[in-house]
Amino acid sequence: MVSLKHLISLLVFEVVAILPVILIIYWGHKFAGGFSWVEKSFNKFNYHPVFMIIGFVFVMGHSVISFRILPLGHRTKKYIHASMNIIAAIFVIAGLVTVFQFHAEHEFPDLYSTHSWLGLATVSLFFLQLLGGLSIFQDLVKGANDEVRGAYKPWHVVAGISMVTLVAVSICTGIQEKYLFMKNDNFSATAYTMNFLALSIFMWVFTVIYILVAVEKQTPQDEYSVLPSTQGQEESINN
């Protein structure tokens, strides 16, 4: 049975995960001229933050908390975790293609700002995490036994928490960079929207880390049958 703490944590997470998506789409339509995939259109860039926030904040965020929140078997949560990370990767790749294509069309330089460097670090860590998780925990690499999984798991967990923080820093530096490029008034509606977006990202980070640290796992008896000879090993992985 799902506890009240898990339900409240999930509800709060859903609010702080969807809020940045709504705000960035609202910003794109209201203040940045809308969205267009036409070649050399300046509005093409607006897809970049939308794809990145959907991929990292909404989809990857659900992946990160899935082990803590979902009252499902361990194997089921593994598949959900991996599947959502793959979906997040699709959005991230779309966001990268968008911004590099936009820069190429307008002959803007690439990877010169703090935001771009932090973004590159975030994306690199994300894909390393995805590759490591699929290889070791999803049995794509032969020989990844319980000992290998046990040794890799702490690194995977710490890197995941670090990545959540990196995502927030990358997005906030991107918001600040775009705000400076737009040259709006200090107390304009655009400024308030972008500031609320940054605050929503902070609330998202706080909520995700709280769930990872303070919310206990809910893993009932796995729906897969476990042979008596391997039950001890299975329990060691689940813990």
TINU-581532 format. One line per field, with one value per residue (C-alpha): residue number from 1; residue in three letters; x, y, z. Coordinates in steps of 0.02 Angstrom, whole numbers, padded with zeros to 5 digits. Layout:
// TINU-581532
pos = [NUM | ...]
code = [ALA | ...]
x = [X | ...]
y = [Y | ...]
z = [Z | ...]
***
This chain:
// TINU-581532
pos = [1 | 2 | 3 | 4 | 5 | 6 | 7 | 8 | 9 | 10 | 11 | 12 | 13 | 14 | 15 | 16 | 17 | 18 | 19 | 20 | 21 | 22 | 23 | 24 | 25 | 26 | 27 | 28 | 29 | 30 | 31 | 32 | 33 | 34 | 35 | 36 | 37 | 38 | 39 | 40 | 41 | 42 | 43 | 44 | 45 | 46 | 47 | 48 | 49 | 50 | 51 | 52 | 53 | 54 | 55 | 56 | 57 | 58 | 59 | 60 | 61 | 62 | 63 | 64 | 65 | 66 | 67 | 68 | 69 | 70 | 71 | 72 | 73 | 74 | 75 | 76 | 77 | 78 | 79 | 80 | 81 | 82 | 83 | 84 | 85 | 86 | 87 | 88 | 89 | 90 | 91 | 92 | 93 | 94 | 95 | 96 | 97 | 98 | 99 | 100 | 101 | 102 | 103 | 104 | 105 | 106 | 107 | 108 | 109 | 110 | 111 | 112 | 113 | 114 | 115 | 116 | 117 | 118 | 119 | 120 | 121 | 122 | 123 | 124 | 125 | 126 | 127 | 128 | 129 | 130 | 131 | 132 | 133 | 134 | 135 | 136 | 137 | 138 | 139 | 140 | 141 | 142 | 143 | 144 | 145 | 146 | 147 | 148 | 149 | 150 | 151 | 152 | 153 | 154 | 155 | 156 | 157 | 158 | 159 | 160 | 161 | 162 | 163 | 164 | 165 | 166 | 167 | 168 | 169 | 170 | 171 | 172 | 173 | 174 | 175 | 176 | 177 | 178 | 179 | 180 | 181 | 182 | 183 | 184 | 185 | 186 | 187 | 188 | 189 | 190 | 191 | 192 | 193 | 194 | 195 | 196 | 197 | 198 | 199 | 200 | 201 | 202 | 203 | 204 | 205 | 206 | 207 | 208 | 209 | 210 | 211 | 212 | 213 | 214 | 215 | 216 | 217 | 218 | 219 | 220 | 221 | 222 | 223 | 224 | 225 | 226 | 227 | 228 | 229 | 230 | 231 | 232 | 233 | 234 | 235 | 236 | 237 | 238 | 239]
code = [MET | VAL | SER | LEU | LYS | HIS | LEU | ILE | SER | LEU | LEU | VAL | PHE | GLU | VAL | VAL | ALA | ILE | LEU | PRO | VAL | ILE | LEU | ILE | ILE | TYR | TRP | GLY | HIS | LYS | PHE | ALA | GLY | GLY | PHE | SER | TRP | VAL | GLU | LYS | SER | PHE | ASN | LYS | PHE | ASN | TYR | HIS | PRO | VAL | PHE | MET | ILE | ILE | GLY | PHE | VAL | PHE | VAL | MET | GLY | HIS | SER | VAL | ILE | SER | PHE | ARG | ILE | LEU | PRO | LEU | GLY | HIS | ARG | THR | LYS | LYS | TYR | ILE | HIS | ALA | SER | MET | ASN | ILE | ILE | ALA | ALA | ILE | PHE | VAL | ILE | ALA | GLY | LEU | VAL | THR | VAL | PHE | GLN | PHE | HIS | ALA | GLU | HIS | GLU | PHE | PRO | ASP | LEU | TYR | SER | THR | HIS | SER | TRP | LEU | GLY | LEU | ALA | THR | VAL | SER | LEU | PHE | PHE | LEU | GLN | LEU | LEU | GLY | GLY | LEU | SER | ILE | PHE | GLN | ASP | LEU | VAL | LYS | GLY | ALA | ASN | ASP | GLU | VAL | ARG | GLY | ALA | TYR | LYS | PRO | TRP | HIS | VAL | VAL | ALA | GLY | ILE | SER | MET | VAL | THR | LEU | VAL | ALA | VAL | SER | ILE | CYS | THR | GLY | ILE | GLN | GLU | LYS | TYR | LEU | PHE | MET | LYS | ASN | ASP | ASN | PHE | SER | ALA | THR | ALA | TYR | THR | MET | ASN | PHE | LEU | ALA | LEU | SER | ILE | PHE | MET | TRP | VAL | PHE | THR | VAL | ILE | TYR | ILE | LEU | VAL | ALA | VAL | GLU | LYS | GLN | THR | PRO | GLN | ASP | GLU | TYR | SER | VAL | LEU | PRO | SER | THR | GLN | GLY | GLN | GLU | GLU | SER | ILE | ASN | ASN]
x = [00000 | 00065 | 00095 | 00034 | 00215 | 00241 | 00079 | 00119 | 00298 | 00235 | 00104 | 00231 | 00353 | 00222 | 00185 | 00368 | 00407 | 00266 | 00281 | 00448 | 00378 | 00226 | 00331 | 00459 | 00322 | 00230 | 00392 | 00424 | 00250 | 00225 | 00396 | 00512 | 00409 | 00341 | 00415 | 00468 | 00574 | 00596 | 00779 | 00868 | 00718 | 00770 | 00620 | 00698 | 00808 | 00655 | 00636 | 00805 | 00755 | 00586 | 00665 | 00797 | 00675 | 00554 | 00696 | 00796 | 00669 | 00507 | 00557 | 00726 | 00655 | 00522 | 00656 | 00763 | 00622 | 00544 | 00639 | 00580 | 00401 | 00330 | 00260 | 00315 | 00436 | 00622 | 00635 | 00483 | 00555 | 00721 | 00633 | 00533 | 00691 | 00786 | 00641 | 00613 | 00798 | 00796 | 00646 | 00739 | 00889 | 00781 | 00726 | 00904 | 00970 | 00831 | 00880 | 01063 | 01022 | 00913 | 01043 | 01190 | 01084 | 01027 | 01207 | 01264 | 01125 | 01167 | 01356 | 01357 | 01503 | 01478 | 01528 | 01603 | 01494 | 01481 | 01308 | 01371 | 01515 | 01403 | 01274 | 01405 | 01460 | 01278 | 01242 | 01405 | 01368 | 01190 | 01242 | 01380 | 01249 | 01131 | 01265 | 01326 | 01151 | 01097 | 01260 | 01271 | 01095 | 00999 | 01118 | 01180 | 01358 | 01396 | 01488 | 01402 | 01366 | 01303 | 01478 | 01502 | 01329 | 01362 | 01527 | 01454 | 01290 | 01360 | 01445 | 01284 | 01182 | 01303 | 01323 | 01134 | 01115 | 01259 | 01175 | 01013 | 01113 | 01206 | 01043 | 00980 | 01140 | 01145 | 00965 | 00983 | 01140 | 01050 | 00903 | 01020 | 01116 | 00957 | 00889 | 01045 | 01035 | 00853 | 00898 | 00732 | 00689 | 00738 | 00559 | 00474 | 00352 | 00488 | 00605 | 00475 | 00432 | 00614 | 00644 | 00494 | 00560 | 00727 | 00637 | 00534 | 00695 | 00762 | 00603 | 00620 | 00798 | 00750 | 00602 | 00701 | 00844 | 00719 | 00634 | 00801 | 00861 | 00706 | 00576 | 00594 | 00585 | 00422 | 00465 | 00341 | 00377 | 00440 | 00315 | 00451 | 00475 | 00644 | 00727 | 00779 | 00963 | 00966 | 00849 | 00991 | 01076 | 00913 | 00884 | 01061 | 01028 | 00861 | 00935]
y = [00000 | 00173 | 00283 | 00462 | 00522 | 00442 | 00514 | 00691 | 00678 | 00619 | 00757 | 00892 | 00820 | 00820 | 01004 | 01058 | 00947 | 01011 | 01194 | 01226 | 01146 | 01260 | 01415 | 01383 | 01351 | 01508 | 01608 | 01544 | 01591 | 01753 | 01835 | 01748 | 01753 | 01576 | 01419 | 01385 | 01252 | 01359 | 01373 | 01526 | 01571 | 01646 | 01560 | 01390 | 01416 | 01418 | 01230 | 01204 | 01250 | 01164 | 00999 | 01008 | 01046 | 00911 | 00785 | 00824 | 00896 | 00805 | 00638 | 00608 | 00674 | 00538 | 00410 | 00466 | 00454 | 00295 | 00179 | 00277 | 00317 | 00172 | 00025 | -00101 | -00246 | -00208 | -00277 | -00179 | -00018 | -00055 | -00065 | 00093 | 00184 | 00132 | 00166 | 00342 | 00381 | 00325 | 00439 | 00581 | 00548 | 00573 | 00745 | 00791 | 00743 | 00845 | 00994 | 00977 | 00961 | 01116 | 01230 | 01173 | 01189 | 01362 | 01417 | 01349 | 01436 | 01605 | 01578 | 01592 | 01515 | 01353 | 01305 | 01469 | 01514 | 01448 | 01382 | 01283 | 01207 | 01157 | 01093 | 00988 | 00916 | 00878 | 00792 | 00693 | 00632 | 00589 | 00480 | 00397 | 00359 | 00291 | 00182 | 00118 | 00082 | -00010 | -00108 | -00163 | -00160 | -00209 | -00355 | -00289 | -00335 | -00518 | -00545 | -00403 | -00511 | -00460 | -00412 | -00294 | -00218 | -00194 | -00106 | 00007 | 00051 | 00185 | 00274 | 00266 | 00338 | 00479 | 00524 | 00529 | 00652 | 00756 | 00758 | 00826 | 00971 | 00997 | 01002 | 01142 | 01244 | 01221 | 01275 | 01426 | 01487 | 01463 | 01567 | 01707 | 01701 | 01711 | 01851 | 01955 | 01922 | 01980 | 02147 | 02167 | 02291 | 02236 | 02225 | 02168 | 02024 | 01926 | 01949 | 01890 | 01738 | 01687 | 01715 | 01608 | 01477 | 01477 | 01464 | 01318 | 01228 | 01256 | 01183 | 01034 | 00999 | 01014 | 00896 | 00765 | 00762 | 00757 | 00605 | 00518 | 00553 | 00552 | 00441 | 00255 | 00130 | 00039 | -00126 | -00267 | -00448 | -00447 | -00509 | -00620 | -00786 | -00806 | -00974 | -01023 | -01036 | -00856 | -00774 | -00710 | -00632 | -00552 | -00475 | -00406 | -00314 | -00245 | -00172]
z = [00000 | -00046 | 00106 | 00126 | 00122 | -00048 | -00117 | -00058 | -00122 | -00292 | -00301 | -00259 | -00386 | -00524 | -00491 | -00492 | -00643 | -00754 | -00701 | -00791 | -00949 | -00945 | -00908 | -01047 | -01177 | -01117 | -01129 | -01305 | -01367 | -01271 | -01267 | -01391 | -01550 | -01549 | -01627 | -01806 | -01892 | -02048 | -02100 | -02028 | -01921 | -01754 | -01676 | -01708 | -01555 | -01443 | -01465 | -01380 | -01201 | -01222 | -01275 | -01139 | -00999 | -01054 | -01070 | -00914 | -00792 | -00834 | -00908 | -00825 | -00661 | -00663 | -00702 | -00553 | -00425 | -00494 | -00376 | -00223 | -00269 | -00369 | -00267 | -00397 | -00407 | -00426 | -00603 | -00660 | -00590 | -00677 | -00845 | -00811 | -00756 | -00912 | -01031 | -00966 | -00979 | -01160 | -01193 | -01105 | -01217 | -01372 | -01311 | -01263 | -01434 | -01515 | -01407 | -01456 | -01642 | -01630 | -01551 | -01658 | -01815 | -01761 | -01730 | -01898 | -01993 | -01914 | -01903 | -01714 | -01618 | -01522 | -01345 | -01288 | -01137 | -00959 | -01000 | -01150 | -01052 | -00906 | -01030 | -01117 | -00948 | -00905 | -01070 | -01062 | -00885 | -00934 | -01081 | -00978 | -00846 | -00977 | -01055 | -00888 | -00825 | -00982 | -00990 | -00809 | -00737 | -00894 | -00932 | -01099 | -01050 | -01016 | -00854 | -00760 | -00608 | -00436 | -00379 | -00528 | -00503 | -00317 | -00352 | -00486 | -00398 | -00276 | -00421 | -00522 | -00378 | -00337 | -00520 | -00537 | -00392 | -00462 | -00631 | -00557 | -00485 | -00648 | -00744 | -00633 | -00648 | -00836 | -00858 | -00744 | -00831 | -00997 | -00934 | -00880 | -01045 | -01148 | -01041 | -01071 | -01258 | -01263 | -01179 | -01089 | -00953 | -00779 | -00715 | -00875 | -00889 | -00979 | -00832 | -00707 | -00814 | -00829 | -00643 | -00597 | -00717 | -00625 | -00457 | -00521 | -00570 | -00394 | -00320 | -00437 | -00380 | -00196 | -00219 | -00315 | -00189 | -00045 | -00121 | -00149 | 00028 | 00138 | 00052 | 00082 | -00059 | -00086 | -00166 | -00132 | -00174 | -00352 | -00479 | -00550 | -00464 | -00381 | -00369 | -00192 | -00243 | -00309 | -00185 | -00077 | -00226 | -00283 | -00112 | -00108 | -00272 | -00213 | -00054]
***
